[in-house]
Amino acid sequence: MPIIETINLTKRYGELIALDNLNLALDEGDCFGFIGPNGAGKTTTIKILATLLKPSSGQAQVAGHTIGYQNRLIRPLIGYVPDFMLAGAPSFSRRSSGAKGPCSSSRLECSSELRHCSG
């Protein structure tokens, strides 16, 4: 079973389609990065997976829990730090977000090269 899965995930804002039928399956331990131009749906996808935004249609699951129905079970399992919060921050620890597990004490160093890649 994938740790993250989306099936025809779509988000519309009126006539604008911000996310168009995304199908994605990631297994535990996969390393995946979103790369694409502005407006491609990267942030929209992450906000839906973080339970911060409701999809217009389709399905998404995190750790077997369905977005929109089991958000209370999903939120303790994930962490979300918007890129604007990283700007100017020399470092941060996942520990501050309440993350648990083998990576909870790791640090992410925010270099200027990394911040410019988020475009």
Phi and psi restraints in degrees (value plus and minus 20) as a CYANA .aco file:
   2 PRO   PHI     -85.8   -45.8
   2 PRO   PSI     128.9   168.9
   3 ILE   PHI     -97.5   -57.5
   3 ILE   PSI     -51.2   -11.2
   4 ILE   PHI    -151.6  -111.6
   4 ILE   PSI     110.7   150.7
   5 GLU   PHI    -164.5  -124.5
   5 GLU   PSI     116.0   156.0
   6 THR   PHI    -145.7  -105.7
   6 THR   PSI     123.1   163.1
   7 ILE   PHI    -149.7  -109.7
   7 ILE   PSI      92.4   132.4
   8 ASN   PHI      30.0    70.0
   8 ASN   PSI      19.0    59.0
   9 LEU   PHI     -88.4   -48.4
   9 LEU   PSI     105.6   145.6
  10 THR   PHI    -156.7  -116.7
  10 THR   PSI     121.1   161.1
  11 LYS   PHI    -153.8  -113.8
  11 LYS   PSI     105.6   145.6
  12 ARG   PHI    -137.5   -97.5
  12 ARG   PSI     123.6   163.6
  13 TYR   PHI    -140.7  -100.7
  13 TYR   PSI      70.3   110.3
  14 GLY   PHI      44.7    84.7
  14 GLY   PSI    -141.8  -101.8
  15 GLU   PHI    -101.5   -61.5
  15 GLU   PSI     -39.3     0.7
  16 LEU   PHI     -98.2   -58.2
  16 LEU   PSI     106.9   146.9
  17 ILE   PHI    -119.1   -79.1
  17 ILE   PSI      86.4   126.4
  18 ALA   PHI    -102.8   -62.8
  18 ALA   PSI     -48.3    -8.3
  19 LEU   PHI    -163.6  -123.6
  19 LEU   PSI     105.5   145.5
  20 ASP   PHI    -141.5  -101.5
  20 ASP   PSI      75.9   115.9
  21 ASN   PHI      33.8    73.8
  21 ASN   PSI      33.4    73.4
  22 LEU   PHI     -94.2   -54.2
  22 LEU   PSI     105.9   145.9
  23 ASN   PHI    -137.5   -97.5
  23 ASN   PSI     100.7   140.7
  24 LEU   PHI    -168.3  -128.3
  24 LEU   PSI     118.7   158.7
  25 ALA   PHI    -158.3  -118.3
  25 ALA   PSI      99.8   139.8
  26 LEU   PHI    -141.2  -101.2
  26 LEU   PSI     111.1   151.1
  27 ASP   PHI    -109.0   -69.0
  27 ASP   PSI     138.1   178.1
  28 GLU   PHI     -76.7   -36.7
  28 GLU   PSI     113.2   153.2
  29 GLY   PHI      73.1   113.1
  29 GLY   PSI     -32.4     7.6
  30 ASP   PHI     -85.1   -45.1
  30 ASP   PSI     126.3   166.3
  31 CYS   PHI    -132.1   -92.1
  31 CYS   PSI     100.3   140.3
  32 PHE   PHI    -155.7  -115.7
  32 PHE   PSI     116.3   156.3
  33 GLY   PHI    -148.0  -108.0
  33 GLY   PSI     121.6   161.6
  34 PHE   PHI    -109.4   -69.4
  34 PHE   PSI     104.3   144.3
  35 ILE   PHI    -149.9  -109.9
  35 ILE   PSI     110.8   150.8
  36 GLY   PHI     153.7   193.7
  36 GLY   PSI     149.4   189.4
  37 PRO   PHI     -91.1   -51.1
  37 PRO   PSI     144.9   184.9
  38 ASN   PHI     -75.4   -35.4
  38 ASN   PSI     117.8   157.8
  39 GLY   PHI      67.1   107.1
  39 GLY   PSI     -15.3    24.7
  40 ALA   PHI    -100.2   -60.2
  40 ALA   PSI     -32.3     7.7
  41 GLY   PHI      84.0   124.0
  41 GLY   PSI     -10.7    29.3
  42 LYS   PHI     -82.7   -42.7
  42 LYS   PSI     -75.5   -35.5
  43 THR   PHI     -85.7   -45.7
  43 THR   PSI     -58.4   -18.4
  44 THR   PHI     -79.2   -39.2
  44 THR   PSI     -65.0   -25.0
  45 THR   PHI     -81.0   -41.0
  45 THR   PSI     -67.7   -27.7
  46 ILE   PHI     -82.9   -42.9
  46 ILE   PSI     -62.1   -22.1
  47 LYS   PHI     -84.6   -44.6
  47 LYS   PSI     -55.9   -15.9
  48 ILE   PHI     -86.4   -46.4
  48 ILE   PSI     -66.7   -26.7
  49 LEU   PHI     -84.8   -44.8
  49 LEU   PSI     -48.2    -8.2
  50 ALA   PHI    -106.0   -66.0
  50 ALA   PSI     -15.2    24.8
  51 THR   PHI      45.1    85.1
  51 THR   PSI       5.1    45.1
  52 LEU   PHI    -114.7   -74.7
  52 LEU   PSI     -31.7     8.3
  53 LEU   PHI    -164.8  -124.8
  53 LEU   PSI     117.9   157.9
  54 LYS   PHI    -109.3   -69.3
  54 LYS   PSI     115.0   155.0
  55 PRO   PHI     -91.4   -51.4
  55 PRO   PSI     133.6   173.6
  56 SER   PHI     -96.6   -56.6
  56 SER   PSI     -56.5   -16.5
  57 SER   PHI    -179.1  -139.1
  57 SER   PSI     151.7   191.7
  58 GLY   PHI      68.0   108.0
  58 GLY   PSI    -195.9  -155.9
  59 GLN   PHI    -151.3  -111.3
  59 GLN   PSI     133.3   173.3
  60 ALA   PHI    -165.3  -125.3
  60 ALA   PSI     120.7   160.7
  61 GLN   PHI    -151.8  -111.8
  61 GLN   PSI     123.6   163.6
  62 VAL   PHI    -146.4  -106.4
  62 VAL   PSI     101.0   141.0
  63 ALA   PHI      33.4    73.4
  63 ALA   PSI      17.1    57.1
  64 GLY   PHI      62.5   102.5
  64 GLY   PSI     -21.9    18.1
  65 HIS   PHI    -120.2   -80.2
  65 HIS   PSI     117.4   157.4
  66 THR   PHI    -108.6   -68.6
  66 THR   PSI     106.8   146.8
  67 ILE   PHI     -80.4   -40.4
  67 ILE   PSI     114.7   154.7
  68 GLY   PHI      74.4   114.4
  68 GLY   PSI     -40.4    -0.4
  69 TYR   PHI    -140.2  -100.2
  69 TYR   PSI     -49.4    -9.4
  70 GLN   PHI    -148.9  -108.9
  70 GLN   PSI      17.4    57.4
  71 ASN   PHI     -78.2   -38.2
  71 ASN   PSI     -56.9   -16.9
  72 ARG   PHI     -83.3   -43.3
  72 ARG   PSI     -47.4    -7.4
  73 LEU   PHI    -104.0   -64.0
  73 LEU   PSI     -45.2    -5.2
  74 ILE   PHI    -100.5   -60.5
  74 ILE   PSI     -63.1   -23.1
  75 ARG   PHI     -75.5   -35.5
  75 ARG   PSI     -60.0   -20.0
  76 PRO   PHI     -89.6   -49.6
  76 PRO   PSI     -34.0     6.0
  77 LEU   PHI    -110.5   -70.5
  77 LEU   PSI     -33.3     6.7
  78 ILE   PHI    -145.6  -105.6
  78 ILE   PSI     143.6   183.6
  79 GLY   PHI    -154.2  -114.2
  79 GLY   PSI     124.0   164.0
  80 TYR   PHI    -157.3  -117.3
  80 TYR   PSI     101.6   141.6
  81 VAL   PHI    -143.5  -103.5
  81 VAL   PSI      88.2   128.2
  82 PRO   PHI     -80.9   -40.9
  82 PRO   PSI     128.2   168.2
  83 ASP   PHI     -81.0   -41.0
  83 ASP   PSI     -49.2    -9.2
  84 PHE   PHI     -86.7   -46.7
  84 PHE   PSI     -42.0    -2.0
  85 MET   PHI     -97.8   -57.8
  85 MET   PSI     -39.3     0.7
  86 LEU   PHI    -103.8   -63.8
  86 LEU   PSI     -43.2    -3.2
  87 ALA   PHI     -78.7   -38.7
  87 ALA   PSI     100.9   140.9
  88 GLY   PHI      63.7   103.7
  88 GLY   PSI     -27.1    12.9
  89 ALA   PHI    -106.2   -66.2
  89 ALA   PSI     103.8   143.8
  90 PRO   PHI     -87.8   -47.8
  90 PRO   PSI     -53.6   -13.6
  91 SER   PHI    -188.4  -148.4
  91 SER   PSI     141.7   181.7
  92 PHE   PHI    -168.9  -128.9
  92 PHE   PSI     141.6   181.6
  93 SER   PHI    -136.8   -96.8
  93 SER   PSI     120.3   160.3
  94 ARG   PHI     -82.5   -42.5
  94 ARG   PSI     -43.8    -3.8
  95 ARG   PHI     -77.6   -37.6
  95 ARG   PSI     -54.2   -14.2
  96 SER   PHI     -87.0   -47.0
  96 SER   PSI     -41.5    -1.5
  97 SER   PHI    -112.8   -72.8
  97 SER   PSI     -18.8    21.2
  98 GLY   PHI      63.5   103.5
  98 GLY   PSI      -6.0    34.0
  99 ALA   PHI     -84.3   -44.3
  99 ALA   PSI     124.6   164.6
 100 LYS   PHI    -143.1  -103.1
 100 LYS   PSI     138.0   178.0
 101 GLY   PHI      95.5   135.5
 101 GLY   PSI    -193.6  -153.6
 102 PRO   PHI     -85.4   -45.4
 102 PRO   PSI     -40.2    -0.2
 103 CYS   PHI    -120.9   -80.9
 103 CYS   PSI     -12.7    27.3
 104 SER   PHI     -85.6   -45.6
 104 SER   PSI     -45.7    -5.7
 105 SER   PHI    -120.6   -80.6
 105 SER   PSI     -18.7    21.3
 106 SER   PHI     -91.1   -51.1
 106 SER   PSI     135.1   175.1
 107 ARG   PHI    -136.3   -96.3
 107 ARG   PSI     125.1   165.1
 108 LEU   PHI    -129.8   -89.8
 108 LEU   PSI      97.0   137.0
 109 GLU   PHI    -105.9   -65.9
 109 GLU   PSI     107.6   147.6
 110 CYS   PHI    -118.2   -78.2
 110 CYS   PSI      79.4   119.4
 111 SER   PHI    -114.2   -74.2
 111 SER   PSI     143.3   183.3
 112 SER   PHI     -83.4   -43.4
 112 SER   PSI     -51.9   -11.9
 113 GLU   PHI     -83.7   -43.7
 113 GLU   PSI     -61.9   -21.9
 114 LEU   PHI     -85.9   -45.9
 114 LEU   PSI     -62.8   -22.8
 115 ARG   PHI     -83.6   -43.6
 115 ARG   PSI     -56.0   -16.0
 116 HIS   PHI     -94.3   -54.3
 116 HIS   PSI     -40.4    -0.4
 117 CYS   PHI     -93.5   -53.5
 117 CYS   PSI     -40.4    -0.4
 118 SER   PHI     -93.9   -53.9
 118 SER   PSI     -37.9     2.1
